[in-house]
Amino acid sequence: MNTTERTNFFQGKIFAILGVLILLVVPNFVSTNVQIVFILILFYGLCASCWNIVCGFVGELSLGHAVFLGFGAYISTLLLMDGSLSPWVGMFIAAIITAAFGVIVGLPCFRLHGPYFALTTIALGELIRIFVENNEKVFGINIRGAMGLVLKQTGNQFIAFEFANKITYYYVLVAFVAVTILVTWLIKNSKLGYYLTAIKSDPDAAESLGIKLTKYKLIAMAISCFMISFAGTFYAQYFRYVGPTRIFSHDMSVQIALIALVGGQGTVFGPLLGACLLVPITEFLSEEFGGTMPGLHLFIYGIMMVLVVLYMPQGIYKNVTGFFKKLEYKIFGWDKANRKSIGKGVK
């Protein structure tokens, strides 16, 4: 690889590579409290990326995706508590069941459009939350109602998905996020991604070309539910507790959706970028004003959402990446290098 090829490879990617290095390296050299913030950034980035697979590519607004997060958390935890099955195995069983449930939910819901679809997903989330809160057992399985599921501390055991320090949890989450981003990229650049983009742009035109709308929406739904179930398993093992009031809450669903919308729906890295922006703001506001002004972070989310819709309807991803690319060109003089190489080629 000559100098020109190396320049072309890194062109426009310097700050992206720097951002990845920060996420990979910096958590090793910060306090536990800061590590927790990094974990939450990746957790919500993971959830938003899963939401993005169906909602960002298809264009339907789901405000009940916490249901599928909760399914993954509850199923894998119950398999561990009642069946002594390792979460590393249980999370795949939970993912399959969650994906199947997502398809069942999607069959009637995808017949609706616009606000009706969003309202239906809100209703579903509230229905599941109220049901779980008010029932101790389901099909003979003890789900413990509003008390939720409490996992015992057993020490540093990899097989039980329990670690002695936060940094190990963080790198497990890094692997989850990396796989999800890879899946998102593969979808976006595949025939499925092209079909979903066509469905989002003009459903009637897509259908007239022979694209089966419901079929491909359900495929996207199944993948999204499958992936977010892993986030649910991580949630349960990390916090050692799963309760319906939080995991199935409307607040959780809205937070996941807003992170993806602010970051940039339909993009590969937009949801993660949105998490990098919004999660630290949420943690700061909760720490500083949580006792006196609870819910302030949701108010700030609302303001940011209004600003994004008005001035950046496609999210901040394109604006942020565009800014850093321009900054790279000014710092490293990529444009000058390109002109010189082109001039040499012409000669």
C-alpha positions as CSV (number, residue, x, y, z in Angstrom):
1,M,0.0,0.0,0.0
2,N,1.6,3.3,-1.1
3,T,1.3,6.7,0.6
4,T,-1.6,7.8,-1.6
5,E,-3.6,4.6,-0.9
6,R,-3.0,5.0,2.8
7,T,-4.1,8.6,2.7
8,N,-7.3,7.5,0.8
9,F,-8.0,4.8,3.4
10,F,-7.9,7.1,6.4
11,Q,-9.5,10.0,4.6
12,G,-12.7,11.1,6.4
13,K,-12.2,8.4,9.1
14,I,-9.7,9.8,11.5
15,F,-12.2,11.1,14.1
16,A,-14.3,7.9,13.7
17,I,-11.3,5.8,14.5
18,L,-10.4,8.1,17.4
19,G,-14.0,7.7,18.7
20,V,-13.7,3.9,18.6
21,L,-10.4,4.0,20.3
22,I,-11.9,6.2,23.1
23,L,-14.7,3.7,23.6
24,L,-12.2,0.8,23.7
25,V,-9.4,2.3,25.7
26,V,-10.5,5.2,28.0
27,P,-12.8,3.1,30.3
28,N,-9.7,1.3,31.6
29,F,-8.3,4.5,33.0
30,V,-11.4,6.1,34.6
31,S,-13.2,5.7,37.9
32,T,-16.0,3.2,38.4
33,N,-18.7,5.9,38.2
34,V,-17.4,7.0,34.8
35,Q,-17.3,3.3,33.7
36,I,-20.9,3.0,34.6
37,V,-21.7,5.9,32.3
38,F,-19.8,4.2,29.5
39,I,-21.8,1.0,30.1
40,L,-25.0,2.9,29.9
41,I,-24.0,4.6,26.7
42,L,-23.3,1.3,25.0
43,F,-26.4,-0.3,26.6
44,Y,-28.8,2.4,25.2
45,G,-26.8,2.5,22.0
46,L,-27.4,-1.2,21.6
47,C,-31.1,-0.9,22.3
48,A,-31.5,2.0,19.9
49,S,-29.6,0.1,17.2
50,C,-32.0,-2.8,17.6
51,W,-35.0,-0.4,17.4
52,N,-33.4,1.1,14.3
53,I,-33.4,-2.2,12.4
54,V,-37.2,-2.3,12.2
55,C,-38.2,1.3,12.8
56,G,-35.4,3.2,11.2
57,F,-35.3,1.1,8.0
58,V,-39.1,0.5,7.7
59,G,-40.2,3.9,8.9
60,E,-42.8,2.8,11.5
61,L,-42.5,4.5,14.9
62,S,-42.5,1.9,17.7
63,L,-43.0,3.3,21.2
64,G,-43.3,-0.1,22.9
65,H,-39.9,-1.7,22.1
66,A,-39.2,-2.1,25.8
67,V,-41.6,-5.1,25.8
68,F,-39.1,-7.1,23.8
69,L,-36.2,-5.9,26.0
70,G,-38.2,-7.1,29.0
71,F,-39.0,-10.5,27.4
72,G,-35.3,-11.1,26.9
73,A,-34.5,-10.1,30.5
74,Y,-37.3,-12.1,32.1
75,I,-36.9,-15.3,30.0
76,S,-33.2,-15.7,30.4
77,T,-33.4,-14.8,34.2
78,L,-36.2,-17.4,34.8
79,L,-34.2,-20.0,32.9
80,L,-31.3,-19.3,35.3
81,M,-33.3,-19.1,38.5
82,D,-35.7,-22.0,37.9
83,G,-33.8,-24.1,35.4
84,S,-30.2,-23.4,36.5
85,L,-29.4,-22.7,32.8
86,S,-26.4,-20.4,32.1
87,P,-27.4,-17.0,30.8
88,W,-25.0,-17.5,27.9
89,V,-27.3,-20.3,26.7
90,G,-30.5,-18.9,28.0
91,M,-30.1,-15.6,26.1
92,F,-30.3,-17.5,22.8
93,I,-33.5,-19.3,23.9
94,A,-34.9,-16.0,25.1
95,A,-34.0,-14.3,21.7
96,I,-35.8,-17.0,19.7
97,I,-38.9,-16.7,21.9
98,T,-38.8,-12.9,21.7
99,A,-38.4,-12.9,18.0
100,A,-41.4,-15.3,17.6
101,F,-43.4,-13.0,19.9
102,G,-42.4,-10.0,17.8
103,V,-43.6,-11.6,14.6
104,I,-47.0,-12.5,16.3
105,V,-47.3,-8.8,17.4
106,G,-46.2,-7.5,14.0
107,L,-48.8,-9.4,12.0
108,P,-51.7,-7.2,13.1
109,C,-49.7,-4.1,13.9
110,F,-48.1,-3.7,10.5
111,R,-51.5,-3.4,9.0
112,L,-51.7,0.0,10.8
113,H,-49.7,3.1,9.7
114,G,-48.6,6.5,11.1
115,P,-50.0,7.4,14.6
116,Y,-52.2,4.3,14.8
117,F,-49.1,2.0,14.7
118,A,-47.4,4.1,17.4
119,L,-50.5,4.2,19.6
120,T,-50.8,0.4,19.3
121,T,-47.2,-0.2,20.4
122,I,-47.8,2.2,23.4
123,A,-50.9,0.2,24.3
124,L,-49.0,-3.1,24.0
125,G,-46.3,-1.9,26.3
126,E,-48.7,-0.7,29.0
127,L,-50.7,-3.9,28.7
128,I,-47.7,-6.2,29.2
129,R,-46.4,-4.0,32.1
130,I,-49.8,-4.0,34.0
131,F,-50.2,-7.7,33.3
132,V,-46.8,-8.7,34.7
133,E,-47.2,-6.3,37.7
134,N,-50.5,-7.9,38.7
135,N,-49.7,-11.6,38.2
136,E,-47.5,-13.7,40.4
137,K,-47.6,-16.7,38.0
138,V,-48.0,-17.2,34.3
139,F,-48.7,-20.7,33.0
140,G,-47.4,-22.0,36.3
141,I,-44.2,-20.0,36.1
142,N,-43.5,-17.8,39.1
143,I,-42.7,-14.3,37.7
144,R,-43.2,-12.7,41.1
145,G,-45.4,-9.9,40.0
146,A,-44.5,-6.3,40.9
147,M,-41.7,-7.5,43.1
148,G,-39.7,-8.6,40.0
149,L,-36.8,-11.1,39.8
150,V,-33.8,-10.7,42.1
151,L,-30.6,-12.5,41.2
152,K,-28.3,-13.6,44.0
153,Q,-24.7,-12.5,44.1
154,T,-22.6,-15.6,43.5
155,G,-19.2,-14.0,42.9
156,N,-17.0,-13.8,39.8
157,Q,-18.4,-16.6,37.7
158,F,-18.2,-16.3,33.9
159,I,-20.7,-19.2,33.4
160,A,-23.3,-17.3,35.4
161,F,-22.6,-14.0,33.5
162,E,-21.4,-12.4,36.7
163,F,-18.2,-10.5,37.0
164,A,-16.2,-8.8,39.8
165,N,-15.7,-5.5,38.1
166,K,-17.5,-3.1,35.8
167,I,-14.9,-3.2,33.0
168,T,-15.6,-6.9,32.2
169,Y,-19.3,-6.1,31.8
170,Y,-18.3,-3.2,29.6
171,Y,-16.3,-5.3,27.2
172,V,-19.0,-7.9,27.0
173,L,-21.3,-5.1,25.9
174,V,-18.7,-3.9,23.4
175,A,-19.0,-7.3,21.8
176,F,-22.8,-7.1,21.7
177,V,-22.7,-3.7,20.2
178,A,-20.1,-4.7,17.6
179,V,-22.2,-7.6,16.5
180,T,-25.4,-5.5,16.3
181,I,-23.7,-2.8,14.2
182,L,-22.3,-5.5,11.9
183,V,-25.8,-6.9,11.5
184,T,-27.2,-3.5,10.8
185,W,-24.5,-2.8,8.2
186,L,-25.1,-6.1,6.5
187,I,-28.9,-5.5,6.4
188,K,-28.4,-1.9,5.0
189,N,-26.2,-3.2,2.2
190,S,-28.2,-6.3,1.4
191,K,-31.3,-6.9,-0.8
192,L,-33.4,-6.9,2.5
193,G,-32.1,-3.4,3.2
194,Y,-33.0,-2.1,-0.3
195,Y,-36.4,-3.6,0.1
196,L,-36.9,-2.0,3.5
197,T,-35.7,1.4,2.1
198,A,-38.2,1.1,-0.8
199,I,-41.0,0.3,1.7
200,K,-40.1,3.3,3.8
201,S,-39.9,5.6,0.8
202,D,-43.1,4.6,-1.0
203,P,-45.0,1.5,0.2
204,D,-47.4,1.6,-2.7
205,A,-44.7,1.8,-5.3
206,A,-42.7,-1.0,-3.5
207,E,-45.7,-3.2,-3.5
208,S,-46.4,-2.6,-7.2
209,L,-42.9,-3.8,-7.9
210,G,-43.6,-7.1,-6.2
211,I,-42.1,-6.4,-2.8
212,K,-44.2,-8.2,-0.1
213,L,-44.5,-5.4,2.5
214,T,-45.7,-7.5,5.5
215,K,-43.1,-10.3,4.8
216,Y,-40.1,-8.0,4.9
217,K,-41.4,-5.9,7.8
218,L,-41.8,-9.1,9.8
219,I,-38.3,-10.2,8.9
220,A,-36.9,-6.9,10.2
221,M,-39.1,-7.2,13.3
222,A,-37.8,-10.7,14.0
223,I,-34.2,-9.6,13.7
224,S,-34.8,-6.5,15.8
225,C,-36.5,-8.4,18.6
226,F,-33.9,-11.2,18.5
227,M,-31.1,-8.7,19.0
228,I,-32.7,-6.5,21.6
229,S,-33.4,-9.7,23.7
230,F,-29.6,-9.9,24.2
231,A,-29.7,-6.4,25.7
232,G,-32.4,-7.6,28.0
233,T,-30.2,-10.5,29.2
234,F,-27.4,-8.1,29.8
235,Y,-29.7,-5.7,31.7
236,A,-30.8,-8.5,34.1
237,Q,-27.2,-9.8,34.7
238,Y,-25.7,-6.4,35.1
239,F,-28.3,-5.0,37.5
240,R,-29.0,-8.4,39.1
241,Y,-32.7,-7.4,39.2
242,V,-35.6,-7.3,36.7
243,G,-38.8,-5.4,37.6
244,P,-41.8,-4.8,35.3
245,T,-42.1,-1.1,36.4
246,R,-38.8,-0.2,34.7
247,I,-38.0,-2.8,32.1
248,F,-41.5,-2.7,30.5
249,S,-42.1,1.0,31.1
250,H,-43.2,3.6,28.5
251,D,-40.3,5.8,29.6
252,M,-37.8,3.1,28.6
253,S,-39.5,2.7,25.1
254,V,-39.5,6.4,24.6
255,Q,-35.9,6.8,25.6
256,I,-34.8,4.1,23.2
257,A,-36.7,5.6,20.3
258,L,-35.5,9.2,21.0
259,I,-31.9,8.1,21.1
260,A,-32.2,6.5,17.7
261,L,-34.2,9.4,16.3
262,V,-31.8,12.1,17.6
263,G,-28.8,10.1,16.4
264,G,-30.1,9.4,13.0
265,Q,-32.6,6.6,12.2
266,G,-31.9,4.5,9.2
267,T,-28.1,4.9,9.6
268,V,-25.6,2.3,10.9
269,F,-23.9,4.4,13.6
270,G,-26.5,7.1,14.3
271,P,-28.2,5.3,17.3
272,L,-24.8,4.9,19.0
273,L,-24.0,8.6,18.3
274,G,-27.3,9.5,19.8
275,A,-26.5,7.5,23.0
276,C,-23.1,9.2,23.2
277,L,-24.9,12.5,23.3
278,L,-28.0,11.9,25.4
279,V,-26.9,9.3,28.0
280,P,-24.2,11.5,29.6
281,I,-26.8,14.4,29.7
282,T,-29.3,12.1,31.4
283,E,-26.8,10.9,34.0
284,F,-25.7,14.5,34.8
285,L,-29.3,15.7,35.2
286,S,-30.3,12.7,37.3
287,E,-27.3,13.2,39.6
288,E,-27.6,17.0,39.9
289,F,-31.4,17.4,39.9
290,G,-32.8,13.9,40.4
291,G,-33.9,14.7,44.0
292,T,-35.5,18.1,43.3
293,M,-36.7,17.8,39.7
294,P,-37.3,14.2,38.8
295,G,-38.1,13.6,35.1
296,L,-36.1,16.6,34.0
297,H,-34.1,14.5,31.6
298,L,-37.3,13.6,29.8
299,F,-38.2,17.3,29.5
300,I,-34.7,17.9,28.0
301,Y,-35.2,15.0,25.7
302,G,-38.5,16.6,24.5
303,I,-36.8,19.9,23.8
304,M,-33.9,18.2,21.9
305,M,-36.4,16.2,19.9
306,V,-38.3,19.3,18.9
307,L,-35.1,21.0,17.8
308,V,-33.9,17.9,15.9
309,V,-37.3,17.6,14.1
310,L,-37.3,21.3,13.2
311,Y,-33.7,21.7,12.2
312,M,-32.2,18.2,11.6
313,P,-35.1,15.9,10.7
314,Q,-32.7,13.1,9.7
315,G,-30.9,13.3,13.0
316,I,-27.5,14.6,14.0
317,Y,-25.5,11.9,12.3
318,K,-25.0,13.6,8.9
319,N,-24.3,17.0,10.5
320,V,-21.8,15.6,13.0
321,T,-19.9,13.4,10.5
322,G,-19.9,16.2,8.0
323,F,-18.4,18.6,10.5
324,F,-15.6,16.2,11.5
325,K,-14.8,15.4,7.9
326,K,-14.5,19.1,7.1
327,L,-12.3,19.5,10.2
328,E,-10.1,16.6,9.0
329,Y,-9.7,18.2,5.6
330,K,-8.5,21.4,7.2
331,I,-6.1,19.8,9.7
332,F,-4.6,17.2,7.4
333,G,-5.1,18.9,4.0
334,W,-6.7,15.9,2.4
335,D,-8.0,18.1,-0.5
336,K,-4.5,19.4,-1.3
337,A,-3.2,15.8,-1.3
338,N,-6.0,14.7,-3.6
339,R,-5.4,17.5,-6.0
340,K,-1.7,16.7,-6.2
341,S,-2.3,13.0,-6.7
342,I,-4.9,13.8,-9.4
343,G,-2.5,16.2,-11.1
344,K,0.2,13.5,-11.2
345,G,-2.2,11.0,-12.6
346,V,-3.2,13.5,-15.4
347,K,0.5,14.1,-16.3
